[in-house]
Amino acid sequence: MLRNFFVIAGRKIWRSKLFASLNVMGLSLGIVSFILIDLYVRYEKSFDEFRSPQVYRVAQYGYQNDLETGKSAQVVPAIAPAFKHDLPDIADAARLAHTGPFMADPVMQVGEKIFRESRIYYADSSFLEMFSYEMVAGSATTALALPNQVTLSQSAAIRYFGNEEPMGQTIVFHRGERGISTLKVTGVFKDVPANSHLHTDFLVSFKSLEFFESLTTDWGWGNFYTYVKLAPHAEAAVVEAKFPAFLKKYLTFLADDPANGYAMKLTLQPVQGIHLDSKLWGEIEPNGDRRTINFLAIIALFIMVIAWVNYINFSIAKSAENIKEISIRKISGSNLWQLIGQLMAESAMVNLLAILISVVILEITLPVLKSMLSLPEALALGQKEVWIILLLFVIGTLASGLYPAYAISSLKPLTVLKSKGSKLFNISLNRSLIIFQFTASMILMISTVTIYRQLDFMLHQHTGLDLEQTLIVKGPAIKDSTYHAHLDFFHHAIDRLPKVSTMAKASSIPGEEVHWGRGYSRASDPQKSIGANIVAVDENYFPLFHATFVAGANFSDSNIANQHTIVFNETAVRELGYANPSDIINETIIWHESGTVLVSKKVIGVVKDFNQTSFRNKVGPMVFALKKYLSAPWAGEYYMFKFPSVNIDESITDIKQVWEKVFTDNPFDYFFLDDYFFNQYKSDQRFGRVFALFSVLAMIIASLGLFGVSSYLILLRTKEIGVRKVLGSSSASVVQLLTRDFMWWVFIAFVLACPIAAYLMNQWLQEFAFKIPLSPWIFIAAGASCMTLALITVTWRSWRMANINPAEALKNE
């Protein structure tokens, strides 16, 4: 019996090659889309799953009069030892610090192998074990126990030592203005997986810091990451409830002076949730977004449901060809379950074909899609995908086969045999399914247009600075007592190059999050301060970027008083309470270097606000001071060069030749600023491409469904079309008649889609400080494109029917 079901199902599929092909195509596209999105979503949700769920990161929030003033992933270094001493629910606490707060652009050296490294961190001795590092050599418990010890990743070990045994070897650590230290290799760990919020190549023992002892009681330097591991039965909420009393114990100003309105809060972030849920200042690496991931998951579900709905529509559309066969079977004695079994066999066969084709498509296209959409290399088909595909087959067979099977087999045989083209089914469900398909498709299309317009806005909106044709070279990391003399010589040599128009220096560049900040206040009210980021510059910085001054002027090289002068941006001026930028010129401002060190500075200029980072972020208060008068070994160092668009390669070669003569042994690392700045939008662009691809696929699948239903409904009107043709109707008028109802369905879908898409896109745009308005033209353009595709789909089928011979249409009447 079962074999007979599948033999008959195979014959029917073979006889209806066009419909079967379209059916299988729709299901295959749906399955491929679902699996690809599921792969990406599960990858994003898998971050740090290989670490203990008892590990948390400590985050800090600041409030002024109940208004949030800051939120940071970094805290003060004294918290970790105090936690271990005061809170028994915390089994362990470990500090982690990037080299950024201590030095600029460190370099590691082994013999003649010299590399600038960006993944160097100082870590407490328990960090390796807490973070479940897999040690290839050395012990996780002792590898970072003593000063000047270092553990490194396998890839770093190969890069520096090749096939030699790295254990016990020494690495020269060039720390910029902090000098040189020699590190002993005491451990090698496996490379951190891609799905981690933290990637390290070098972990240097925390005790290697010269000021290690003082950090135990330092409650002011907030540039350290702190991770805690809770005791086995401890709960995060219970531990967090003890934080307010803990803070008041160590930060007495929180208890003694509540009238100032300042409050601080510490929270625990589950390490597994950092990648998708954390958007704090000072994140270790760029994070994902859970809202975006959930949005993609909904798209996957929509596409799969649309594909299954298509099968239902196709089955109903083809029912007119086999309805009488089923009625004869019923009269001949077949029971209901035999008829349903036959139709379910067809559903199973179509779904199986779709599964097999989708697997082939996935194997072929996954490497291409990973490259085209910049998806992680870690994405790959595995055992979980096999189970998901099997689940899709079972659900698809039942969901897409049960309704057509029940609807067709439940018809009364006499009604069917007497009918001559009349409607055998209530088409309201088909109509509803088509409206649902196009509503979902239009939501995706409107969202796609909105996302692309926002991306286009961010990529082409002027940042406030001229970033084009700007070459950035990272400053030398290997320095000695002759560094400043070499720097002057380098500057004069560059000035003599005819192809370089301007050179400038700065501690940070546009596109880089600034981690150097201080408090500032009016001289008349030093207790009321604002926090602002500091960028150390030279006199050429603002002219090189064509920055606009709204008040005052730039630094003057000839004025020795410049060592006591600063430039603010407009936001800093507003936050200090000045109504007009000109009001602050020549005013004395207090620079809060530390809790006890206050320095007077004079404001000589106010520069127009520009975007230091992505358009996702608001423009914050910024302070600019001359780099040559600041002692800040942690401050970055970048050299910026402007030159014409012609002979770019020659200009770079000329600069490199000068560099290699002056800064011997220092790597010449360069890049173009516009590429670096717009690299911030890499994840947004990937999301846009992924969203657009699957929106188009959803639209294609929905159109296939419309084709199926239109074919069925037009077939039911064969007699009417023949009569109209006999009475003189033109083919064009018949086409208009047949397409009118379908266009109404699509229009209803458009009306339903607009408010839903508007709500979803408004929510998405809240992520951006600078965003586009939701213009009506976005909805009109997306709706018009969907309606055009639907019109083409229906018109093709209608035109064929409108041109049939009336005699053929009426020959059975």
N, C-alpha and C positions, 0 to 999 in steps of 0.2 A: 504493500500500500504506500509506504513512505517513498520507496524508490519510484513508484508510478507518479506520485506528486511532483517529484523533482524532474522526471523525464518530460512531463507535460509542461512544467514551468519553463524548462530549457527551450522547448519548441516554441512556446509563446514569445519568449524573449527574442528568439532568433527571427521569428516572423515580423516582429515589431522593432526592427533594428534602430530606427531613428529615435523612437520614444525610449527604448531601453538605453541607448547611448546617452541621451540627455539625462535620464534618470540616474544612471551610474555616474555621469560626469558631475551632477549636482551633489550627490552624496560623497563622491571622492574629494571634491573641493572642500566640502564641509568638514570631512574627517581630517584632511591635511591641515586646514586652518586651525581646527580645534587642537590637534596634536602639537603643532608649532607653537601656538599661544600657550598651551599647557606646559610645554617644555620650558619656555621662558619664564612663565609665572612661577612654576615650581622651583626653578633655579634661583629666582630672586628671593623666594621665601625660604630657601635652604641656607641662607647666610649664617655662618657660625653655629650650625646645628651640631657640628662635631665637637663643640665645647660644652662644658658642664652647664646645665640650666641653673645652677646655683651661683653662677658668676654674673656680676652686675657692674655697670660703670656708674660712677658718681657724677651727677650733673648739678650745676649751680644756677639758681635763678635770683635775680635782684629786683627789688620793688622800691618805688618811691611813692609814698602816699597811696599805696595799693595799686599803683600802675607799674606794669612790668617794664624795667629799664634795661634788662639784659638777661641772656640765657647762654650758658657756656658749657661745653663739654670738658673744659679744663678747670681745675680747682687748685687750691694751695697745697704745697707738699706736706704740710704738717698734719693734714687730715688723716692720712693712711696710718701713721704710727699711733695717733690718738684714737682712731677707731679700734685698733687691736687692743689698746690698753683699756678703753672705757666700755666697749660694747661686746659682751660675750657671744652675742648671736652672730658676730662676724668672725668666722674661722680664720680668715687671712685677708690681708689688704696689701696690694702691690702698686707701686708707682711706675709710671712710664712717661718718658719725656722725649720729644723729638729734639734733634740738635738745633732746630730753629731758634728757640729762645736763648741759646748760649753762644752760637757762632753762625757765621754765614758761609754757606756752600762748602762743607767739609770735603776733604779728599782723603782717600785711603791709598796707601802705597806699599807694594811688595816688590823690592828690587826696582826694575825699570817699568813695572806695571803700575800705572797711575790712573785712577778713575775717580771722577766726581760722583758721590753717592747721595741719594736723596732719601733712602730708607734706613737711616741710622737712628737708633733709639737707645736712650739710657733706661735700664730696667732694674727693679729690685730683684733680689736673688730668687724669690718665690714665683716670679712672673712666668717662667718657662713651664713650670708644673701646673700653675693655675690655668694657663691658656692651652694646655694639652699639646704642647709642641712634641713632635716625634723626633727624638734624638737619634741621629745616625752615629754620632760619636760623642763621648762625654756624658756627664750626668746632669739631668735637669735640676737637681737639687743643689749641686755645688758649682756648676759652670759659671755662675755670676756672683759667687760668694765673696770674692776678694777684689780689691782695686785693680784696674788695668787688665781686666779679663774681658774677652769678647767671644760671643758665639755667632756663627754666621750660617747662612742658608747654603744648601748644596750647590746651587747655581753660582753663588758668590765664591764658594770654595774652589770650584772649577775655574772661575774667571781669574782668580789670583794665583792658584797653586797648581792648576792643571791636574796631572795624575799623581802629584806628590801628596804625601800624607800631611794634612793641614794641622792636625793636633800638635800643640807645642810650638808651632811657628809664631813668628812675630809680624805684626802689621804696624806700619807707621801711620799714625792718625794726625793729619794736618788739620788743625782747628782754627784756621784763620788767625785773627789777632790774639787768640788765646794760646798760641804756640803749638808745639808738637808734643805728642805723647806716644809711647810705644805700648801696644796691646798684645797680650798673649792669647792665642786661640785655645780655648778650653772646651769648645763644643761645636758640633755641626748638626743642624736640624734640617729636616725635609722642608722643601719650599712650601710656604703657606698656600693652601688651596685658593683658587680664584674667588670662591664664594666666602670671603672673609672681609669684615669691615676694616681689618688691619693687616698690612703686608710689611714684613720686615726682612731686610737682608743682613743687618748687623744689629746685635743687641749687646751693648756695652754695659758692664756692671755699674750700678748706680753709685757705688762707692768710688768710682773713678773720678767723679766730680770733685774738684778741689774744695768746694764749699759744702760737701755732703753733710757734715755734722750739723751745720747751721740750718739745713733744710728741715730738720726734725721739728724745729720750733718756728719755722717761717710761716706766718699766717697772712702774708701780704702778696706773695709772688704767685699769681694765679695762672701758671702756664704748664701745669702738670696734669696728666691723666691719672685717675685713681680707679683701680678695679678692686672689687671685694668679692670674696667667696663666702657665702652664708653657711652657717652650721647646718647639718643635715635636716633638722626639723624646723629651722627658722623660716619665717615668712617675711617677704620684703616689706609689706605694709606695716607690720609690727615694728620692724627695724626703723623704717622711716619716721614712725611716730616718736621715736626717741631723738631725732635729729634737732628739733628746736631747742631742747634743753642742752644738748651737746654743744650747739653753737653759742648759746648764751654763756656757757661755762668758759669757753676759750676766747670768744669775741665779746668782751665785756661791754663794748659800746652798744651792742644790740639790746642788752638788758638795762644799762645805765642811762641811755639817752633815747628812749622810744619816741620822744617828742620830735626828733628830726625827721620822722616819717620813713626812715630807711628800714627795709627788712630783707633778710636773706633766707633762701630755702634750698635745702639739699634734697635730691631725689635719687632713686636707684633705677637705672635703665637695664632691663634684661639684655644681656649681650646679644641674644638672638634677634632682638627687635631693633637694634641700632641702625642697621642698614636701611630699613623701610620706614621707621617711625621717628628717627632723630633728625632734627634740623636746627642744630645749635651752632653757636659761634665756636670756631676752633675744631670742627670735625676733623678726624684724622685723614679721611679720604672722602671724596664725593659719595653721597648716599643715594639710594633709590627713593621711591615714593610709593607708599602702600595704596594711596588713592588711585594712582596710575595703574598699578598692578591689578587692583580690583576691577578697574574699568576694562582692562584687557580681558580679564576672566569673564566678565559679562558679555563682551564681544564674542568670545569663543562660544559661549552658551547660545547666544543669539544666532550665530552662523550655523551651529549644529541643528538647532530647532528649525531654522529656515530650511535647511537641507532635508530634514525629515518631513516637514510640511509639504515640500515639493513632491515627495514620493506619494503622499496622500492625494495631492492634486492631480498628479500624473495618473494614478490608479483610477480615480474617478473619471478622468478625461478618456481613458481607454476602455472604461466599463461598457460603453455602448457596443463595442465590438464583441464582447464575450458574455453579455448579459443574457442573451437568449440561450447560449450554450449552458449556462448555469441553471436557467429555468428548466430546460429539458432534463438536465441531470436530476433536478429535484422531483420532476414528474416521474422520472425513471426509478426513483427510490433512494437517491443519495440523501443522507441525513445532513443536518446543519453542520456538524463537526467535520464531516468529510469535505464539505464545500469550503469551510473556513481553513481547513488544513491545506487544501489545494492553493488557496490565495496566499496563505502564510508561507508556503514553500516558494512562491514567486518572490515574496518580500525577502525571504532569507537568501535566495540566490542573488538578487540584485544587491543586497547589502554585502554579501560575501564578495561579489565582483568588485564593489566599490572599495572594500577593505583591501583587497589584493592590489588594486591599482594605486590606492593611496600610499601603501607601503613602498611600492616602487617609486612613486613620485617623491616621497619623503627621502628615500635613500639617495636619489639623484639630486634633488634640489636643496637639501639641508646645507651642504657645504657652500653652495652658491648664495643662499639666503643669509647665512652667517656672515659672509663677506659683504654682501650688498647692504644688509641692514645693520652691520657692525654689531652683530650678536656675539655673546661670549663663546669662545672656542670650547668651553666645557659642555655646551649643549650637545647632547648625543642621544640617539635612541637606545633604550636599555630595557631591562625586564619590566619596569613599571609601565613603559609605553605599550608593551605587549599586552599586559593586563587591561590597560585602558582601551586598547583597540578591541579586545575581546568583549569588554563591557559595552563599548559603542555598538558592536555587532548585535549583541543580545537586545539592548535597549532599542536600537534602530529597527531591528526586525519586528519587535513587538509594537513599538510606538507608531511606526509607519505602516504596519501591515494590518493591525487589528481593526481599525476603523473601516478602511475600504473592504476588508473581508466581511465584517459584520454588516455593513451597509448594503453590499451587493447580494450577499447570500440571504438576507432577510426579506428581499422583495418577493411579492406573491407572483408565482409563475404565470397565472392567467393575465394579470395586469401587464406583465412584461410582454407576453406573446401578442396581446391585443394592441400594444402601443406601437405607434408609427412615427417615431421621432419626437414624441412628446417628452417632457422632462420626467425622468424616472426618479430623480433625486432632488431633494431640497438643496438648492445651491447656496443657501445662506451661510453654511459652514465654510464652503469654498471661498465665498466672498470675504468672510471674516478673516480667513487665513491669509488671503492675498493682502488685505488691508494691514494685517499684523506684519507680514513680511516687508511691505514697503514702508510702514511706519518705522520699523527697526532699521531698515536700510537708509531711510532719509535722516534718522537721528545720527547714524554713523557718518553720512555724507556731510551734514551740517557741521558735525564735530570736526571732520577732516578739514573742511574749508577754514573753520575757526582756528584750528591748530596751526595750519600752514600760514595763515595770515599773521598769527602771533609770532611764529618763528621768523617770518619775513620781516616783521616789524623789529624784532630784536637784532637781526643780522644787518639791517640797513639803517636803523635809527642812529643818529649821530650821538656818540657818547659824551661829547663836550670836548674831546681831544682829537687831534689829527693822528691816527694810528698808522696810516699808510706809509709804505716805504721806510719803515723804522726797523733797523736791525738791532737786536738785543744780544749782547755778549755778557755772559756771567763773569763777574769780577774774579781776580785770582784768589785761590784758596791757600796756596803755598806762599806764605809771607815771612819776611824777616825784617831786620831793622832798616833795610834799604828800600822798603816797599814804597814809601811816600816819594822818595827821589825818583824811583822807577816810574811811578804814576805820573809825575810831572813831565818826565821825558816822553812817556807814551802819549800824553795829551798834546805836547808840542809836535810830536811826529805825526799825529793824526791831523792836526791843523794844517800841515803842509801837503796833505793828500788832496789833489784837485777834485777827486770824485766824491769826497765827503763834505757835505755842506755844514753840518752841525754835529757836535758830540756833547752829550750830557751824562750826568751820573745821578743815581738815585738808589735808595734802599729798597724800594718796591716799585713794581711796574703795574700799569693797568691790566686787570685780569687776575691779579694776585690778591688773595685775602691778606689784609695787613694785620699782623699779630703784635705790633708794637703800639702801645697806647699809654696815655697818662691822663690825669685829671687836670682841668683848667677852671679857673674862677676869676671873677673880677677882683681887682685889688681892694675894692671897697667891701667885698663880702667873700672872703676866702673860704668860708665854711660851706658855701653853696657852689658846688663844682659840677662840671659835666665831664664825661669821658669822651676822648677823641683819639682817633688813630693818627699815628705820626708817620710821615714820610720824609726822610732826610734827602735833600736834593742839592744840586748846585745851581749857579746863576743861569745856566742854559736850559734847565728843565722846562720851564714854562714856555720860553720862546720855541723850543724844539717841537712841542706839541701844539703850538698856536693857541694856548689857553687864554681865556678872556678874563681880564681883571675888571671887576665891577666897582672897585674902589681902591685907592692907593696904587702901589706900584710893586714891581718885582724886586728881588734882592739886587744890590749893586756890588760888584766885585771890588770896587775901589773904597767902599765904606767899611772901615774896621768895626764900626758899631753893629754890623750885621750879625755878629756872634750873639747879640742879645735881642734879635728881631725874629719875628715869625710871620707867616702868612696863614690866614684862615680861609676855609671855604664858606659859602653862604650859610649852609646848615649849621655850622659851628657858631656863627655870629647870631643866628636866630635863637639857638638853644641857650646862649649866654644872655639873652634878653634884650639885644639891641634891635631897634625897629628898622634901622637903615644901615647898610654896610659901611657907609661913610662915617657913621657915628663911632665906630670902633678904631678908626685909623689914629695912630699915635697914642692909643690908650695902653695903659699898663695892665697886663694880664699875668696872673700867677700860675706858673707851671708847677704842678705837684709831682716832683720827681719821686718822692716817697712819702711816707706818713709824716716824716719830720723835716724833709728837705723841700723848701719852697723857693722857686727861682722866679725872679721878675723878668718878664719879656715884653717887648713893645711890638704891637701889631702894625706892620707897614703896608699890608695889602690884603685884599679879599678877592679870591679867585672865584669865578663862576662855578657853581656845582657841576661836577662831571661824574660819570659812572666809573668808579674804581673797579667794580665787579659786575656781575651779570645784572640784566634788567629785572631779574627776579627780586633783587634786593633794593631796598631804599638807599638813597645817598645818605651816608652817615657823616657826622662831624669829622673834619680832617684838619690837621695842623702840618704845616711845612716849615722845616728849618734847614739851615745850611749844614750839610753833612760834615764839612771840614772842621766845624766847631763842636761836634758831638762825639763823645766817647761812647760808642755802642757796638761792642764786638759782635752782638747778636744780630745787628741790622744787616740786611742783605746788601749786596753790591751789584749793581747792573750798570753797564755802559751802553748808551743808546746812540745810534748813528742815523742820521738822515742823509739820503743821497737820491739823485734822480733815478727814474725808473730804467734808464738805459744803462747798460754795462754793469748790471748788478753783480754778476759773478766776478768781474774784474775788481769791483770795489771791495767785495768780501775777501778776495785774495790779497789785496793790498793791506787791508786791516790785519789779516791773519799773519802776514809777513812781519809787520811791525810788532804784533803781539808776541810772536815766537822769539823775536830778538830781545824784547824787554822782559817778558815774564817767562823765563825759561822753566821748563818742566810743568808749567800749568796747562791743563787742557784748554783748548780753544772751543768752547761750547757756545753756539749761537743759534738764534731762531728769529723769525719775523714776528713782530708784535701783534699784527692783526690776526695771524693764524693762532697765536697763543691766546689772545683775548676771546676769539670766537670758539675756541676749543671748549669753553665753558658750556656751550650749547650742544655739545656732542650728544649727550643723553636725550635732550629734548628733540634733536633732529632724528635720532634713532626711533624715539617714540612716534614722531610724526610719520616716518616712513612705514613703520609697522602698522600704525593705525590706518594709513591710507591704503596699504596693500590689502588688508583684510576688509576694509570698507568696500573696496572695489569688488572683491570676491563675494561679499554678501550681496552686493547689488546684482552681480551676474547670476548668483544662485536664485535670488528673488525673481529675476527676469525669466529664468527657466521655469519657475513655478507659474508665473503669469502666462507663459507660453502654453503650459499644459492645460490650465483652466480655460484660457481663451479658445484653445483647440476644441475642448469638450463643448463649451457653450455655443460656439459657432456651428459645430456639427449638429447640435440640436435644432438649429434654425435653418437647416438645409432646405426644407420644404418652403419656408417663408421666403428665403432668398430666391428660390426658383420662381415662385409666384411673382415677386417684385420684378425680376428680370423680364418675365413674360409681359408684365404690364408696362414695361418701358423704363424701369429704373436703370440709371447708369452705374457702372462699376464704382465710380467715385462716391456716389450717394450711398451705395450699399456699404462701402468701407467706412464711411462716416457713421452710418447707423450702427455697425458692429463695434466700432471702437469707442463710441460715446460712453457707454456704461463703464468700460474699463478705466477710462480717463477720470470718471467720477470717483471710482474706487481709489485711484492713485491720489486724487486731490484730497479726499477724506484722510488718507494716510498722511499727506503733507500737513493738513490742519492739526492732526493729532501729534505729529512729530515736532512741530515748532515749539510749543511750550516745554515739552520734555527736554529737547535739545538745548533750549535757552537756559533752563535750570542747570543742567549738567555742565554746560560750558561756563556759566557764571561761577559755578563752584570751582571748576578747573582754573579759571583765570584769577581766582583769589590768590593763587600761588605766586603771582607776579606783582611786583610793586609798580611796574610800568606795563600797561596792557592796552590792547585795542578795545574800542567799543564794539558791542554786538550789533553791528549794522544790519538793517533789514535786507540789504543786498546779499549778505551771507546766506540768509534763508532762501531768498528768491533764487540765487544762483544754484544752490544745492537742490532745491525743489525742481527747478527747470531742467537740470541735468537728469534727475531721476525720471521725470515725466517724459523727457525726450527718449530715454532708453526704453521706457515702457511703451511709448507710442510706436517706436520702431518694431518692438517685439510683437505687438498686437497687429499692427498694420500689415506686416509680412504675411501672417496667417489669414487676415481678413481679405487681403488682395487676391490670394489664391482662391478663396471661396467665392469671392465676388465675380471671378472670371470663369466659373464653371458653366458648362452647357446646361441651360434650364431643363432640357430633356433628361439629362442625367439625374438632376435633383428631383424630378417629378415622376420618374419612370415607374416607381413602385406605388404611386398614388392612384 
